[in-house]
Amino acid sequence: MTPRRVVVLGYGMAGARLADEIHRRDPEGERVTLTVLGAERHHAYNRVLLSAVVAGTMRPEAVRLHEHDWAERRGIDLRTGAEATRIDRAARKVLLADGSEVDYDALVLATGAAPWVPPVEGLELGENVLAFRNLDDCARILDAARAGAPVAVLGGGLLGLEAARGLAGRGNLVTVVHPAPHVMERQLDPGAARGLTRKLGELGIDFRIGVGAARYLPGDGLKLDDGSHVQADLVVVSAGVRAETALAAEAGLAVDRGVLVDDALRTSDGRVHAIGDCAQHPGTVSGLVQPAYEQAEVLADLLTGVDTAARYRGTPVVTRLKARGVDLAALGEAQIELTDPDAEVVCFEDPARGRYAKLVLREDRVAGAIVLGLPDAAATITQFYDRRTPVPADRLGLLLGRALPPGVAPATSPADLPASAVVCRCNTVSKARLVDAWRAGATDVAQLATATRATTGCGGCADAVSGIADWLRAQ
């Protein structure tokens, strides 16, 4: 059997994960000949951890997903710094900027998304106006952000707040400018946003909420649309992203906000697929890594023929803020109002201690939640959300992390979780998968991480994985 030529266009988190999943299903390359084309010069890295690089708590090499000889050891044709210029669907070729061509039988678009720069007078990416999107951006930010210097972060979404926290941790005077009524408006309600803003304020971050930037004054800062001014030697732009769809559109593929795909991750051309931030699927929220990883698993099944019935049906989203000193999780229908007649909504607020919790229930099951400053409650509520099991009658106990699903131990004892419990949400790794990897020879946390990718996302599951490893070692 002649292997199919599969070309993955993009070597970010989605493309790298797809390559890993294909190799896991076809380790000898009998079904697939794999080529991965990455526009960046770097090997794949964990974009989730870029705020830690900016904060100085992680070195750039620590966030790499693959070693330098990863592709060679697996027989994968990996080309970094390979910019694609055109897709010739009729000839089934990808044309590269260096004049070379790559033939394909199946093409996967994993081109990700690019930062969006808002239309502000004088604002253009350059020496003192930098995006926060990739590893090179981190290096430029660190070069430009001198200790004690004022920095403006344009955008109070998830990435903007992570960048702001990282820079504040390095000793910069940070002001977040956000035109919406409150920060993280896609994930949080006003009460949670107030609590988060207060907490970040205690960590040295100032906020200008509900006002936008009107003009950039080089060497001075930002003039805002209410007439006020924010002094800044450096402006970090984190105002959102736009899916990279230019190549797809030029090739005649159906494109909306992203490249349109069906449940088999097929575009309007059945030989071309798309995953990650560049893809638009009805069940996907863009900008998060978990949907991309789940799409990679489905597509690897399909491209290798291991499971031709595999389909992607969407991902229940849990958003976590990766900012040192802040514990925040938001999931599902978190924006539902307290007065909604079709849902039971319970809310707890403790401003003095920086705690906020909101629980949205439908038919006694978790439909959404926001949890700030209550990590045990976040872990417990997420378990109920993942398993779709009825919650206990003690709603307040659940909000405070004191109520547990039947047969589930507290978060401090992760080894007692049921086999189906998801331990690492970033990589969709269950306890059962960790146990299987252990039995296959991965007998410490580092080896479990290599075998399953657990702990290599945001790192929030490290204690749980370590606890499971200790439990297995004691058997």
TORKOL-4160 file (C-alpha; in steps of 0.2 Angstrom, whole numbers, padded with zeros to 4 digits, m for minus):
475
<pt num="1" X="0000" Y="0000" Z="0000"/>
<pt num="2" X="0007" Y="0017" Z="m0005"/>
<pt num="3" X="0006" Y="0029" Z="0009"/>
<pt num="4" X="m0005" Y="0045" Z="0007"/>
<pt num="5" X="0005" Y="0061" Z="0006"/>
<pt num="6" X="m0002" Y="0072" Z="0020"/>
<pt num="7" X="0004" Y="0090" Z="0021"/>
<pt num="8" X="0001" Y="0100" Z="0036"/>
<pt num="9" X="0002" Y="0119" Z="0033"/>
<pt num="10" X="0006" Y="0127" Z="0050"/>
<pt num="11" X="0018" Y="0121" Z="0064"/>
<pt num="12" X="0009" Y="0129" Z="0079"/>
<pt num="13" X="0000" Y="0120" Z="0093"/>
<pt num="14" X="m0013" Y="0113" Z="0081"/>
<pt num="15" X="m0001" Y="0107" Z="0067"/>
<pt num="16" X="0011" Y="0100" Z="0080"/>
<pt num="17" X="m0003" Y="0091" Z="0089"/>
<pt num="18" X="m0009" Y="0084" Z="0073"/>
<pt num="19" X="0008" Y="0077" Z="0068"/>
<pt num="20" X="0010" Y="0069" Z="0085"/>
<pt num="21" X="m0007" Y="0061" Z="0083"/>
<pt num="22" X="m0004" Y="0054" Z="0066"/>
<pt num="23" X="0013" Y="0047" Z="0071"/>
<pt num="24" X="0005" Y="0039" Z="0086"/>
<pt num="25" X="m0008" Y="0030" Z="0075"/>
<pt num="26" X="0005" Y="0026" Z="0061"/>
<pt num="27" X="0022" Y="0025" Z="0069"/>
<pt num="28" X="0031" Y="0017" Z="0054"/>
<pt num="29" X="0023" Y="0028" Z="0041"/>
<pt num="30" X="0014" Y="0014" Z="0032"/>
<pt num="31" X="m0002" Y="0024" Z="0030"/>
<pt num="32" X="0004" Y="0042" Z="0029"/>
<pt num="33" X="0019" Y="0051" Z="0022"/>
<pt num="34" X="0019" Y="0067" Z="0033"/>
<pt num="35" X="0026" Y="0084" Z="0028"/>
<pt num="36" X="0024" Y="0099" Z="0040"/>
<pt num="37" X="0027" Y="0117" Z="0034"/>
<pt num="38" X="0030" Y="0130" Z="0047"/>
<pt num="39" X="0031" Y="0149" Z="0043"/>
<pt num="40" X="0040" Y="0153" Z="0059"/>
<pt num="41" X="0059" Y="0149" Z="0061"/>
<pt num="42" X="0055" Y="0141" Z="0078"/>
<pt num="43" X="0050" Y="0123" Z="0082"/>
<pt num="44" X="0033" Y="0122" Z="0089"/>
<pt num="45" X="0030" Y="0130" Z="0106"/>
<pt num="46" X="0016" Y="0131" Z="0119"/>
<pt num="47" X="0008" Y="0148" Z="0115"/>
<pt num="48" X="m0002" Y="0146" Z="0131"/>
<pt num="49" X="0013" Y="0149" Z="0141"/>
<pt num="50" X="0019" Y="0165" Z="0133"/>
<pt num="51" X="0014" Y="0175" Z="0147"/>
<pt num="52" X="0026" Y="0166" Z="0158"/>
<pt num="53" X="0040" Y="0170" Z="0146"/>
<pt num="54" X="0036" Y="0188" Z="0147"/>
<pt num="55" X="0035" Y="0187" Z="0166"/>
<pt num="56" X="0052" Y="0179" Z="0166"/>
<pt num="57" X="0046" Y="0163" Z="0175"/>
<pt num="58" X="0049" Y="0152" Z="0160"/>
<pt num="59" X="0063" Y="0153" Z="0148"/>
<pt num="60" X="0059" Y="0152" Z="0129"/>
<pt num="61" X="0066" Y="0135" Z="0127"/>
<pt num="62" X="0055" Y="0128" Z="0141"/>
<pt num="63" X="0039" Y="0131" Z="0131"/>
<pt num="64" X="0045" Y="0120" Z="0116"/>
<pt num="65" X="0033" Y="0106" Z="0112"/>
<pt num="66" X="0046" Y="0096" Z="0102"/>
<pt num="67" X="0065" Y="0093" Z="0103"/>
<pt num="68" X="0075" Y="0098" Z="0088"/>
<pt num="69" X="0077" Y="0080" Z="0082"/>
<pt num="70" X="0059" Y="0076" Z="0084"/>
<pt num="71" X="0054" Y="0075" Z="0066"/>
<pt num="72" X="0070" Y="0066" Z="0060"/>
<pt num="73" X="0067" Y="0053" Z="0073"/>
<pt num="74" X="0049" Y="0050" Z="0067"/>
<pt num="75" X="0053" Y="0051" Z="0048"/>
<pt num="76" X="0043" Y="0067" Z="0046"/>
<pt num="77" X="0048" Y="0080" Z="0033"/>
<pt num="78" X="0048" Y="0096" Z="0044"/>
<pt num="79" X="0052" Y="0113" Z="0036"/>
<pt num="80" X="0053" Y="0128" Z="0047"/>
<pt num="81" X="0054" Y="0146" Z="0040"/>
<pt num="82" X="0044" Y="0139" Z="0025"/>
<pt num="83" X="0031" Y="0152" Z="0020"/>
<pt num="84" X="0017" Y="0146" Z="0009"/>
<pt num="85" X="0012" Y="0158" Z="m0005"/>
<pt num="86" X="m0002" Y="0148" Z="m0014"/>
<pt num="87" X="m0012" Y="0132" Z="m0014"/>
<pt num="88" X="m0015" Y="0125" Z="m0031"/>
<pt num="89" X="m0030" Y="0114" Z="m0028"/>
<pt num="90" X="m0031" Y="0107" Z="m0046"/>
<pt num="91" X="m0013" Y="0101" Z="m0046"/>
<pt num="92" X="m0013" Y="0097" Z="m0027"/>
<pt num="93" X="0002" Y="0107" Z="m0023"/>
<pt num="94" X="0007" Y="0120" Z="m0010"/>
<pt num="95" X="0019" Y="0133" Z="m0017"/>
<pt num="96" X="0032" Y="0141" Z="m0006"/>
<pt num="97" X="0041" Y="0157" Z="m0005"/>
<pt num="98" X="0058" Y="0150" Z="m0010"/>
<pt num="99" X="0050" Y="0143" Z="m0026"/>
<pt num="100" X="0049" Y="0125" Z="m0021"/>
<pt num="101" X="0033" Y="0115" Z="m0022"/>
<pt num="102" X="0025" Y="0101" Z="m0011"/>
<pt num="103" X="0013" Y="0089" Z="m0018"/>
<pt num="104" X="m0001" Y="0082" Z="m0007"/>
<pt num="105" X="m0015" Y="0070" Z="m0007"/>
<pt num="106" X="m0023" Y="0078" Z="0008"/>
<pt num="107" X="m0019" Y="0095" Z="0014"/>
<pt num="108" X="m0022" Y="0102" Z="0032"/>
<pt num="109" X="m0023" Y="0120" Z="0035"/>
<pt num="110" X="m0017" Y="0124" Z="0053"/>
<pt num="111" X="m0012" Y="0142" Z="0049"/>
<pt num="112" X="m0019" Y="0149" Z="0065"/>
<pt num="113" X="m0023" Y="0168" Z="0068"/>
<pt num="114" X="m0014" Y="0184" Z="0067"/>
<pt num="115" X="m0016" Y="0199" Z="0079"/>
<pt num="116" X="m0028" Y="0212" Z="0075"/>
<pt num="117" X="m0022" Y="0230" Z="0077"/>
<pt num="118" X="m0037" Y="0242" Z="0080"/>
<pt num="119" X="m0039" Y="0257" Z="0068"/>
<pt num="120" X="m0031" Y="0270" Z="0080"/>
<pt num="121" X="m0023" Y="0286" Z="0072"/>
<pt num="122" X="m0004" Y="0283" Z="0072"/>
<pt num="123" X="m0004" Y="0266" Z="0079"/>
<pt num="124" X="0006" Y="0253" Z="0068"/>
<pt num="125" X="0016" Y="0239" Z="0074"/>
<pt num="126" X="0034" Y="0244" Z="0076"/>
<pt num="127" X="0048" Y="0247" Z="0088"/>
<pt num="128" X="0037" Y="0253" Z="0102"/>
<pt num="129" X="0021" Y="0246" Z="0097"/>
<pt num="130" X="0021" Y="0227" Z="0098"/>
<pt num="131" X="0009" Y="0213" Z="0097"/>
<pt num="132" X="0008" Y="0199" Z="0109"/>
<pt num="133" X="0005" Y="0183" Z="0099"/>
<pt num="134" X="0021" Y="0173" Z="0096"/>
<pt num="135" X="0038" Y="0169" Z="0103"/>
<pt num="136" X="0047" Y="0183" Z="0093"/>
<pt num="137" X="0034" Y="0195" Z="0100"/>
<pt num="138" X="0039" Y="0190" Z="0118"/>
<pt num="139" X="0058" Y="0193" Z="0114"/>
<pt num="140" X="0054" Y="0210" Z="0107"/>
<pt num="141" X="0043" Y="0215" Z="0122"/>
<pt num="142" X="0056" Y="0210" Z="0134"/>
<pt num="143" X="0069" Y="0220" Z="0124"/>
<pt num="144" X="0058" Y="0235" Z="0124"/>
<pt num="145" X="0050" Y="0234" Z="0142"/>
<pt num="146" X="0064" Y="0242" Z="0153"/>
<pt num="147" X="0061" Y="0239" Z="0172"/>
<pt num="148" X="0050" Y="0253" Z="0179"/>
<pt num="149" X="0045" Y="0260" Z="0162"/>
<pt num="150" X="0026" Y="0263" Z="0159"/>
<pt num="151" X="0018" Y="0251" Z="0147"/>
<pt num="152" X="0000" Y="0252" Z="0140"/>
<pt num="153" X="m0008" Y="0235" Z="0136"/>
<pt num="154" X="m0022" Y="0238" Z="0123"/>
<pt num="155" X="m0035" Y="0225" Z="0126"/>
<pt num="156" X="m0042" Y="0218" Z="0142"/>
<pt num="157" X="m0046" Y="0201" Z="0135"/>
<pt num="158" X="m0038" Y="0184" Z="0141"/>
<pt num="159" X="m0022" Y="0187" Z="0132"/>
<pt num="160" X="m0021" Y="0205" Z="0136"/>
<pt num="161" X="m0023" Y="0202" Z="0155"/>
<pt num="162" X="m0010" Y="0188" Z="0154"/>
<pt num="163" X="0002" Y="0200" Z="0146"/>
<pt num="164" X="m0001" Y="0214" Z="0158"/>
<pt num="165" X="0001" Y="0202" Z="0173"/>
<pt num="166" X="0018" Y="0196" Z="0166"/>
<pt num="167" X="0024" Y="0214" Z="0163"/>
<pt num="168" X="0019" Y="0220" Z="0180"/>
<pt num="169" X="0028" Y="0205" Z="0188"/>
<pt num="170" X="0044" Y="0211" Z="0179"/>
<pt num="171" X="0042" Y="0228" Z="0187"/>
<pt num="172" X="0033" Y="0238" Z="0174"/>
<pt num="173" X="0020" Y="0251" Z="0177"/>
<pt num="174" X="0006" Y="0243" Z="0167"/>
<pt num="175" X="m0011" Y="0251" Z="0162"/>
<pt num="176" X="m0024" Y="0241" Z="0153"/>
<pt num="177" X="m0035" Y="0251" Z="0141"/>
<pt num="178" X="m0051" Y="0241" Z="0136"/>
<pt num="179" X="m0066" Y="0249" Z="0127"/>
<pt num="180" X="m0079" Y="0237" Z="0133"/>
<pt num="181" X="m0089" Y="0239" Z="0149"/>
<pt num="182" X="m0078" Y="0227" Z="0158"/>
<pt num="183" X="m0063" Y="0215" Z="0156"/>
<pt num="184" X="m0065" Y="0198" Z="0148"/>
<pt num="185" X="m0082" Y="0202" Z="0142"/>
<pt num="186" X="m0083" Y="0186" Z="0132"/>
<pt num="187" X="m0081" Y="0175" Z="0147"/>
<pt num="188" X="m0086" Y="0185" Z="0162"/>
<pt num="189" X="m0101" Y="0194" Z="0169"/>
<pt num="190" X="m0099" Y="0211" Z="0177"/>
<pt num="191" X="m0098" Y="0205" Z="0195"/>
<pt num="192" X="m0083" Y="0193" Z="0191"/>
<pt num="193" X="m0075" Y="0206" Z="0180"/>
<pt num="194" X="m0076" Y="0218" Z="0195"/>
<pt num="195" X="m0067" Y="0205" Z="0206"/>
<pt num="196" X="m0054" Y="0201" Z="0194"/>
<pt num="197" X="m0050" Y="0220" Z="0190"/>
<pt num="198" X="m0049" Y="0223" Z="0209"/>
<pt num="199" X="m0037" Y="0208" Z="0211"/>
<pt num="200" X="m0026" Y="0213" Z="0197"/>
<pt num="201" X="m0026" Y="0231" Z="0203"/>
<pt num="202" X="m0019" Y="0224" Z="0220"/>
<pt num="203" X="m0005" Y="0216" Z="0209"/>
<pt num="204" X="0000" Y="0233" Z="0202"/>
<pt num="205" X="m0010" Y="0235" Z="0186"/>
<pt num="206" X="m0021" Y="0250" Z="0182"/>
<pt num="207" X="m0036" Y="0250" Z="0171"/>
<pt num="208" X="m0045" Y="0262" Z="0160"/>
<pt num="209" X="m0061" Y="0253" Z="0156"/>
<pt num="210" X="m0075" Y="0259" Z="0144"/>
<pt num="211" X="m0063" Y="0270" Z="0134"/>
<pt num="212" X="m0054" Y="0267" Z="0119"/>
<pt num="213" X="m0038" Y="0273" Z="0111"/>
<pt num="214" X="m0040" Y="0288" Z="0099"/>
<pt num="215" X="m0022" Y="0292" Z="0095"/>
<pt num="216" X="m0005" Y="0285" Z="0097"/>
<pt num="217" X="0009" Y="0298" Z="0102"/>
<pt num="218" X="0026" Y="0290" Z="0098"/>
<pt num="219" X="0037" Y="0292" Z="0114"/>
<pt num="220" X="0023" Y="0298" Z="0124"/>
<pt num="221" X="0008" Y="0285" Z="0125"/>
<pt num="222" X="m0010" Y="0285" Z="0120"/>
<pt num="223" X="m0023" Y="0298" Z="0119"/>
<pt num="224" X="m0040" Y="0291" Z="0124"/>
<pt num="225" X="m0057" Y="0295" Z="0116"/>
<pt num="226" X="m0063" Y="0303" Z="0132"/>
<pt num="227" X="m0049" Y="0316" Z="0131"/>
<pt num="228" X="m0037" Y="0308" Z="0144"/>
<pt num="229" X="m0020" Y="0302" Z="0142"/>
<pt num="230" X="m0010" Y="0286" Z="0146"/>
<pt num="231" X="0009" Y="0288" Z="0147"/>
<pt num="232" X="0018" Y="0273" Z="0139"/>
<pt num="233" X="0035" Y="0270" Z="0133"/>
<pt num="234" X="0029" Y="0254" Z="0125"/>
<pt num="235" X="0011" Y="0249" Z="0119"/>
<pt num="236" X="0007" Y="0230" Z="0119"/>
<pt num="237" X="m0007" Y="0227" Z="0107"/>
<pt num="238" X="m0018" Y="0212" Z="0112"/>
<pt num="239" X="m0035" Y="0217" Z="0105"/>
<pt num="240" X="m0040" Y="0201" Z="0097"/>
<pt num="241" X="m0035" Y="0190" Z="0082"/>
<pt num="242" X="m0041" Y="0187" Z="0065"/>
<pt num="243" X="m0041" Y="0169" Z="0057"/>
<pt num="244" X="m0027" Y="0167" Z="0044"/>
<pt num="245" X="m0039" Y="0163" Z="0029"/>
<pt num="246" X="m0030" Y="0172" Z="0014"/>
<pt num="247" X="m0022" Y="0157" Z="0006"/>
<pt num="248" X="m0039" Y="0147" Z="0008"/>
<pt num="249" X="m0049" Y="0162" Z="0001"/>
<pt num="250" X="m0037" Y="0164" Z="m0014"/>
<pt num="251" X="m0038" Y="0145" Z="m0017"/>
<pt num="252" X="m0057" Y="0147" Z="m0018"/>
<pt num="253" X="m0062" Y="0138" Z="m0002"/>
<pt num="254" X="m0077" Y="0143" Z="0007"/>
<pt num="255" X="m0072" Y="0156" Z="0021"/>
<pt num="256" X="m0082" Y="0166" Z="0033"/>
<pt num="257" X="m0073" Y="0172" Z="0050"/>
<pt num="258" X="m0063" Y="0156" Z="0047"/>
<pt num="259" X="m0061" Y="0142" Z="0035"/>
<pt num="260" X="m0078" Y="0133" Z="0035"/>
<pt num="261" X="m0077" Y="0115" Z="0040"/>
<pt num="262" X="m0089" Y="0101" Z="0043"/>
<pt num="263" X="m0089" Y="0088" Z="0057"/>
<pt num="264" X="m0075" Y="0078" Z="0047"/>
<pt num="265" X="m0065" Y="0095" Z="0047"/>
<pt num="266" X="m0067" Y="0095" Z="0028"/>
<pt num="267" X="m0067" Y="0112" Z="0019"/>
<pt num="268" X="m0077" Y="0115" Z="0004"/>
<pt num="269" X="m0064" Y="0104" Z="m0005"/>
<pt num="270" X="m0065" Y="0086" Z="0002"/>
<pt num="271" X="m0046" Y="0085" Z="0000"/>
<pt num="272" X="m0042" Y="0100" Z="0011"/>
<pt num="273" X="m0045" Y="0100" Z="0030"/>
<pt num="274" X="m0043" Y="0114" Z="0043"/>
<pt num="275" X="m0041" Y="0114" Z="0062"/>
<pt num="276" X="m0037" Y="0126" Z="0075"/>
<pt num="277" X="m0039" Y="0145" Z="0075"/>
<pt num="278" X="m0040" Y="0146" Z="0056"/>
<pt num="279" X="m0055" Y="0134" Z="0056"/>
<pt num="280" X="m0073" Y="0139" Z="0059"/>
<pt num="281" X="m0084" Y="0125" Z="0065"/>
<pt num="282" X="m0102" Y="0128" Z="0073"/>
<pt num="283" X="m0096" Y="0119" Z="0089"/>
<pt num="284" X="m0080" Y="0129" Z="0092"/>
<pt num="285" X="m0075" Y="0144" Z="0101"/>
<pt num="286" X="m0059" Y="0151" Z="0093"/>
<pt num="287" X="m0043" Y="0156" Z="0102"/>
<pt num="288" X="m0042" Y="0141" Z="0114"/>
<pt num="289" X="m0031" Y="0126" Z="0113"/>
<pt num="290" X="m0042" Y="0112" Z="0118"/>
<pt num="291" X="m0054" Y="0112" Z="0103"/>
<pt num="292" X="m0038" Y="0112" Z="0092"/>
<pt num="293" X="m0032" Y="0097" Z="0101"/>
<pt num="294" X="m0048" Y="0087" Z="0100"/>
<pt num="295" X="m0050" Y="0092" Z="0081"/>
<pt num="296" X="m0032" Y="0085" Z="0079"/>
<pt num="297" X="m0037" Y="0068" Z="0087"/>
<pt num="298" X="m0052" Y="0066" Z="0075"/>
<pt num="299" X="m0043" Y="0071" Z="0060"/>
<pt num="300" X="m0028" Y="0059" Z="0064"/>
<pt num="301" X="m0041" Y="0045" Z="0065"/>
<pt num="302" X="m0048" Y="0050" Z="0048"/>
<pt num="303" X="m0032" Y="0053" Z="0039"/>
<pt num="304" X="m0024" Y="0037" Z="0044"/>
<pt num="305" X="m0040" Y="0027" Z="0042"/>
<pt num="306" X="m0039" Y="0021" Z="0060"/>
<pt num="307" X="m0057" Y="0027" Z="0063"/>
<pt num="308" X="m0066" Y="0033" Z="0047"/>
<pt num="309" X="m0082" Y="0036" Z="0058"/>
<pt num="310" X="m0073" Y="0049" Z="0069"/>
<pt num="311" X="m0082" Y="0066" Z="0069"/>
<pt num="312" X="m0079" Y="0082" Z="0078"/>
<pt num="313" X="m0095" Y="0088" Z="0087"/>
<pt num="314" X="m0088" Y="0103" Z="0096"/>
<pt num="315" X="m0079" Y="0106" Z="0113"/>
<pt num="316" X="m0087" Y="0111" Z="0130"/>
<pt num="317" X="m0076" Y="0126" Z="0133"/>
<pt num="318" X="m0067" Y="0130" Z="0150"/>
<pt num="319" X="m0057" Y="0146" Z="0150"/>
<pt num="320" X="m0043" Y="0148" Z="0163"/>
<pt num="321" X="m0033" Y="0164" Z="0165"/>
<pt num="322" X="m0014" Y="0160" Z="0166"/>
<pt num="323" X="m0009" Y="0174" Z="0177"/>
<pt num="324" X="0002" Y="0172" Z="0193"/>
<pt num="325" X="m0007" Y="0175" Z="0209"/>
<pt num="326" X="m0024" Y="0174" Z="0200"/>
<pt num="327" X="m0036" Y="0158" Z="0200"/>
<pt num="328" X="m0050" Y="0161" Z="0187"/>
<pt num="329" X="m0060" Y="0148" Z="0178"/>
<pt num="330" X="m0075" Y="0152" Z="0166"/>
<pt num="331" X="m0085" Y="0138" Z="0157"/>
<pt num="332" X="m0101" Y="0136" Z="0147"/>
<pt num="333" X="m0116" Y="0148" Z="0149"/>
<pt num="334" X="m0108" Y="0160" Z="0161"/>
<pt num="335" X="m0116" Y="0175" Z="0155"/>
<pt num="336" X="m0134" Y="0170" Z="0160"/>
<pt num="337" X="m0143" Y="0183" Z="0171"/>
<pt num="338" X="m0148" Y="0179" Z="0189"/>
<pt num="339" X="m0166" Y="0182" Z="0183"/>
<pt num="340" X="m0166" Y="0171" Z="0168"/>
<pt num="341" X="m0183" Y="0161" Z="0170"/>
<pt num="342" X="m0176" Y="0145" Z="0161"/>
<pt num="343" X="m0161" Y="0142" Z="0172"/>
<pt num="344" X="m0156" Y="0141" Z="0191"/>
<pt num="345" X="m0143" Y="0154" Z="0194"/>
<pt num="346" X="m0133" Y="0155" Z="0211"/>
<pt num="347" X="m0120" Y="0168" Z="0214"/>
<pt num="348" X="m0108" Y="0171" Z="0229"/>
<pt num="349" X="m0097" Y="0187" Z="0230"/>
<pt num="350" X="m0084" Y="0190" Z="0243"/>
<pt num="351" X="m0075" Y="0206" Z="0237"/>
<pt num="352" X="m0064" Y="0208" Z="0253"/>
<pt num="353" X="m0056" Y="0191" Z="0250"/>
<pt num="354" X="m0056" Y="0192" Z="0231"/>
<pt num="355" X="m0068" Y="0178" Z="0228"/>
<pt num="356" X="m0083" Y="0177" Z="0216"/>
<pt num="357" X="m0093" Y="0162" Z="0211"/>
<pt num="358" X="m0108" Y="0160" Z="0199"/>
<pt num="359" X="m0116" Y="0144" Z="0195"/>
<pt num="360" X="m0129" Y="0141" Z="0181"/>
<pt num="361" X="m0139" Y="0125" Z="0181"/>
<pt num="362" X="m0151" Y="0118" Z="0169"/>
<pt num="363" X="m0161" Y="0102" Z="0175"/>
<pt num="364" X="m0149" Y="0101" Z="0190"/>
<pt num="365" X="m0134" Y="0100" Z="0179"/>
<pt num="366" X="m0120" Y="0113" Z="0177"/>
<pt num="367" X="m0123" Y="0123" Z="0161"/>
<pt num="368" X="m0110" Y="0137" Z="0165"/>
<pt num="369" X="m0100" Y="0144" Z="0179"/>
<pt num="370" X="m0087" Y="0158" Z="0184"/>
<pt num="371" X="m0076" Y="0154" Z="0198"/>
<pt num="372" X="m0063" Y="0167" Z="0205"/>
<pt num="373" X="m0051" Y="0164" Z="0220"/>
<pt num="374" X="m0059" Y="0147" Z="0224"/>
<pt num="375" X="m0048" Y="0134" Z="0215"/>
<pt num="376" X="m0056" Y="0119" Z="0224"/>
<pt num="377" X="m0074" Y="0124" Z="0219"/>
<pt num="378" X="m0067" Y="0127" Z="0201"/>
<pt num="379" X="m0060" Y="0109" Z="0200"/>
<pt num="380" X="m0076" Y="0102" Z="0207"/>
<pt num="381" X="m0088" Y="0112" Z="0196"/>
<pt num="382" X="m0078" Y="0107" Z="0181"/>
<pt num="383" X="m0080" Y="0089" Z="0185"/>
<pt num="384" X="m0099" Y="0091" Z="0186"/>
<pt num="385" X="m0098" Y="0100" Z="0169"/>
<pt num="386" X="m0088" Y="0087" Z="0160"/>
<pt num="387" X="m0097" Y="0072" Z="0167"/>
<pt num="388" X="m0115" Y="0080" Z="0165"/>
<pt num="389" X="m0120" Y="0073" Z="0182"/>
<pt num="390" X="m0133" Y="0080" Z="0193"/>
<pt num="391" X="m0127" Y="0092" Z="0206"/>
<pt num="392" X="m0131" Y="0091" Z="0225"/>
<pt num="393" X="m0144" Y="0100" Z="0233"/>
<pt num="394" X="m0132" Y="0111" Z="0243"/>
<pt num="395" X="m0128" Y="0124" Z="0230"/>
<pt num="396" X="m0118" Y="0135" Z="0241"/>
<pt num="397" X="m0107" Y="0120" Z="0246"/>
<pt num="398" X="m0104" Y="0117" Z="0228"/>
<pt num="399" X="m0099" Y="0135" Z="0225"/>
<pt num="400" X="m0087" Y="0134" Z="0239"/>
<pt num="401" X="m0079" Y="0118" Z="0234"/>
<pt num="402" X="m0087" Y="0107" Z="0248"/>
<pt num="403" X="m0099" Y="0097" Z="0237"/>
<pt num="404" X="m0092" Y="0083" Z="0226"/>
<pt num="405" X="m0099" Y="0072" Z="0213"/>
<pt num="406" X="m0104" Y="0054" Z="0218"/>
<pt num="407" X="m0089" Y="0043" Z="0221"/>
<pt num="408" X="m0077" Y="0058" Z="0218"/>
<pt num="409" X="m0063" Y="0062" Z="0230"/>
<pt num="410" X="m0058" Y="0080" Z="0234"/>
<pt num="411" X="m0047" Y="0089" Z="0222"/>
<pt num="412" X="m0033" Y="0086" Z="0235"/>
<pt num="413" X="m0034" Y="0067" Z="0231"/>
<pt num="414" X="m0034" Y="0066" Z="0212"/>
<pt num="415" X="m0028" Y="0048" Z="0212"/>
<pt num="416" X="m0046" Y="0044" Z="0218"/>
<pt num="417" X="m0054" Y="0051" Z="0203"/>
<pt num="418" X="m0064" Y="0039" Z="0191"/>
<pt num="419" X="m0055" Y="0033" Z="0176"/>
<pt num="420" X="m0065" Y="0044" Z="0164"/>
<pt num="421" X="m0061" Y="0060" Z="0174"/>
<pt num="422" X="m0052" Y="0073" Z="0163"/>
<pt num="423" X="m0036" Y="0077" Z="0172"/>
<pt num="424" X="m0027" Y="0088" Z="0159"/>
<pt num="425" X="m0040" Y="0099" Z="0150"/>
<pt num="426" X="m0028" Y="0107" Z="0139"/>
<pt num="427" X="m0023" Y="0090" Z="0131"/>
<pt num="428" X="m0039" Y="0081" Z="0135"/>
<pt num="429" X="m0030" Y="0068" Z="0145"/>
<pt num="430" X="m0040" Y="0057" Z="0157"/>
<pt num="431" X="m0035" Y="0047" Z="0172"/>
<pt num="432" X="m0037" Y="0031" Z="0162"/>
<pt num="433" X="m0025" Y="0037" Z="0149"/>
<pt num="434" X="m0012" Y="0041" Z="0162"/>
<pt num="435" X="m0014" Y="0024" Z="0170"/>
<pt num="436" X="m0012" Y="0016" Z="0153"/>
<pt num="437" X="0004" Y="0026" Z="0149"/>
<pt num="438" X="0011" Y="0021" Z="0166"/>
<pt num="439" X="0008" Y="0003" Z="0163"/>
<pt num="440" X="0017" Y="0005" Z="0146"/>
<pt num="441" X="0032" Y="0011" Z="0155"/>
<pt num="442" X="0030" Y="0030" Z="0158"/>
<pt num="443" X="0034" Y="0029" Z="0177"/>
<pt num="444" X="0036" Y="0047" Z="0182"/>
<pt num="445" X="0028" Y="0064" Z="0179"/>
<pt num="446" X="0041" Y="0069" Z="0165"/>
<pt num="447" X="0038" Y="0052" Z="0156"/>
<pt num="448" X="0019" Y="0054" Z="0158"/>
<pt num="449" X="0020" Y="0071" Z="0151"/>
<pt num="450" X="0030" Y="0065" Z="0136"/>
<pt num="451" X="0018" Y="0050" Z="0133"/>
<pt num="452" X="0001" Y="0060" Z="0135"/>
<pt num="453" X="0006" Y="0078" Z="0135"/>
<pt num="454" X="m0002" Y="0081" Z="0152"/>
<pt num="455" X="0005" Y="0096" Z="0161"/>
<pt num="456" X="0012" Y="0103" Z="0145"/>
<pt num="457" X="m0003" Y="0115" Z="0142"/>
<pt num="458" X="m0006" Y="0128" Z="0155"/>
<pt num="459" X="0002" Y="0117" Z="0169"/>
<pt num="460" X="m0013" Y="0118" Z="0180"/>
<pt num="461" X="m0014" Y="0099" Z="0181"/>
<pt num="462" X="0004" Y="0096" Z="0187"/>
<pt num="463" X="m0001" Y="0093" Z="0205"/>
<pt num="464" X="m0015" Y="0081" Z="0200"/>
<pt num="465" X="m0003" Y="0071" Z="0188"/>
<pt num="466" X="0010" Y="0070" Z="0202"/>
<pt num="467" X="m0003" Y="0063" Z="0214"/>
<pt num="468" X="m0009" Y="0050" Z="0202"/>
<pt num="469" X="0009" Y="0045" Z="0198"/>
<pt num="470" X="0012" Y="0044" Z="0217"/>
<pt num="471" X="m0003" Y="0033" Z="0219"/>
<pt num="472" X="0002" Y="0022" Z="0204"/>
<pt num="473" X="0020" Y="0020" Z="0212"/>
<pt num="474" X="0012" Y="0014" Z="0228"/>
<pt num="475" X="0002" Y="0000" Z="0220"/>
